[in-house]
Amino acid sequence: MENLPAELQADESVITTKVFEPCGAAENFLLASGAAITHKGGRAFYRPSTDEIYVPPREAFTTPENYYATVLHELTHWTGHASRLDRNFSKTSRFGDESYAFEELVAELGAAFLVGHFGFVAATVENHASYMASWIKVLKNDKNAIFTAAKHAGAAMDYLLDIADKTVDQRDGYKIAA
């Protein structure tokens, strides 16, 4: 509005615009995966029926690290598709059941491994607290679940790094290392 008293006018020197600063290595890694990643909506998920990943726009995340932690979590789910590592969780799983909770644990560990690979720190998946109770149930019911989940998460990371390595062989100047 024009003609506002000085005390009601915004100090334009303190107005900031939230700008997402991408990590080149992580962006290249996501591209190399070949996953269909759509940025829209207000939540992140992998849809097995269409083999697509949906995440909110980058600017919706509090930090780039949280964006990458989230998209790498969904990318770990993506590796479980029948055409890839075939973890077979999606055919009968529902939120809250043990197979769903187990796959979420795999995805969380896979994202943690990949976040570490890129050297990100303090990245958190915003909704992981909602999975805690189901993870605890899985871990109480199967003393080896954490090891099995870590094995699957490691296989997912290896699968993705292998895709990236093959892409490096096919593109000049493309680096995965953080």
C-alpha positions in Angstrom: 0.0 0.0 0.0 1.1 3.5 -0.7 1.3 6.3 1.8 1.7 4.1 4.9 3.3 5.7 7.9 7.1 4.9 8.1 6.6 2.6 11.1 4.2 0.4 9.1 6.4 0.1 6.0 8.5 -3.0 5.5 12.2 -2.6 5.8 13.1 -4.0 2.3 16.7 -4.6 3.4 15.6 -7.5 5.6 13.2 -9.1 3.2 14.7 -12.3 2.0 13.6 -14.8 -0.6 14.1 -18.5 0.1 16.5 -19.8 -2.5 17.3 -23.5 -2.9 21.0 -24.1 -3.4 21.3 -27.5 -5.1 24.2 -29.9 -4.6 25.5 -30.6 -8.1 26.7 -34.1 -7.3 23.4 -35.1 -5.7 21.4 -33.6 -8.6 23.5 -35.5 -11.1 23.0 -38.7 -9.0 19.2 -38.2 -9.1 19.3 -37.6 -12.9 21.6 -40.7 -13.4 19.1 -42.9 -11.6 16.6 -42.5 -14.3 13.8 -42.3 -11.8 10.7 -40.3 -12.7 10.7 -37.5 -10.0 7.9 -35.0 -10.0 8.1 -31.9 -7.8 4.5 -31.0 -6.7 2.1 -31.2 -3.8 2.8 -31.2 -0.1 4.0 -34.7 0.6 6.7 -37.1 -0.6 5.9 -40.6 -1.7 6.8 -43.3 -4.2 3.9 -44.7 -6.2 4.8 -48.3 -7.2 1.8 -48.6 -9.6 3.2 -45.9 -11.9 6.9 -46.2 -10.8 7.0 -42.5 -9.9 8.4 -40.5 -7.1 6.6 -37.3 -5.9 8.2 -34.7 -3.7 7.2 -31.2 -2.8 9.0 -28.4 -4.6 12.6 -28.0 -3.4 11.8 -24.6 -1.9 9.2 -26.2 0.4 12.0 -27.9 2.4 13.7 -26.1 5.3 17.2 -27.0 4.0 18.7 -28.6 0.9 19.8 -31.5 3.2 16.2 -32.2 4.2 15.2 -32.2 0.5 17.9 -34.6 -0.4 17.2 -36.8 2.6 13.6 -37.0 1.5 14.1 -37.6 -2.2 16.8 -40.2 -1.4 14.4 -42.0 1.0 11.9 -42.2 -1.9 14.6 -43.2 -4.3 15.4 -46.1 -2.0 11.7 -47.2 -2.2 12.1 -46.9 -6.0 14.8 -49.5 -6.0 12.4 -52.0 -4.6 10.3 -52.1 -7.8 10.0 -55.5 -9.4 12.1 -54.4 -12.4 15.0 -53.5 -10.0 15.7 -55.2 -6.6 12.1 -56.6 -6.3 11.7 -56.1 -2.5 8.0 -57.0 -3.2 6.6 -54.9 -0.3 4.1 -52.8 -2.2 1.7 -55.5 -3.4 0.1 -56.1 0.0 1.5 -53.5 2.3 -0.6 -50.9 4.0 0.4 -48.0 6.3 0.9 -49.4 9.8 1.4 -53.0 9.0 4.8 -54.7 9.6 5.8 -55.1 5.9 5.1 -51.4 5.3 7.1 -50.5 8.5 10.0 -52.7 7.4 10.1 -51.1 4.0 10.1 -47.7 5.6 13.0 -48.8 7.8 14.9 -49.9 4.7 14.2 -46.6 3.0 15.2 -44.6 6.0 18.5 -46.5 6.3 19.1 -46.3 2.6 18.6 -42.5 2.7 20.9 -42.3 5.7 23.6 -44.2 3.8 23.2 -42.0 0.7 23.1 -38.8 2.8 26.4 -39.8 4.3 27.8 -40.6 0.9 27.1 -37.0 -0.2 28.5 -35.6 3.1 25.2 -34.0 4.2 24.8 -33.4 7.9 21.8 -32.9 10.2 19.4 -34.1 7.5 16.1 -35.4 8.8 13.1 -36.8 7.1 10.3 -34.6 8.4 7.8 -37.4 9.0 10.0 -40.1 10.3 8.6 -39.8 13.8 5.3 -41.1 12.5 7.0 -44.3 11.6 8.8 -44.8 15.0 6.1 -46.9 16.6 5.9 -49.3 13.7 9.7 -49.6 13.5 9.8 -50.4 17.2 7.1 -53.1 16.7 9.1 -54.7 13.8 12.3 -54.6 15.8 10.7 -56.1 18.8 9.1 -58.9 16.8 12.3 -59.8 14.9 15.7 -59.4 16.5 17.4 -59.6 13.1 15.1 -57.0 11.4 17.6 -54.2 11.7 20.3 -56.3 10.0 18.0 -57.5 7.3 16.8 -53.9 6.7 20.4 -52.7 6.6 21.3 -55.4 4.1 18.4 -54.3 1.8 19.3 -50.6 2.3 23.0 -51.4 1.4 21.8 -53.2 -1.7 19.7 -50.2 -2.7 22.6 -47.9 -2.3 24.9 -50.2 -4.3 22.3 -50.5 -7.0 22.0 -46.7 -7.3 25.8 -46.1 -7.1 26.2 -48.8 -9.9 23.7 -46.9 -12.1 25.6 -43.7 -11.4 29.0 -45.3 -12.2 27.6 -46.6 -15.5 26.4 -43.1 -16.3 29.9 -41.7 -15.5 31.3 -44.1 -18.1 28.9 -42.7 -20.7 29.1 -39.0 -19.9 32.2 -36.9 -19.9 32.8 -34.7 -16.9 30.1 -36.2 -14.7 31.2 -36.7 -11.1 29.3 -38.4 -8.3 31.7 -37.8 -5.5 30.6 -35.0 -3.1 
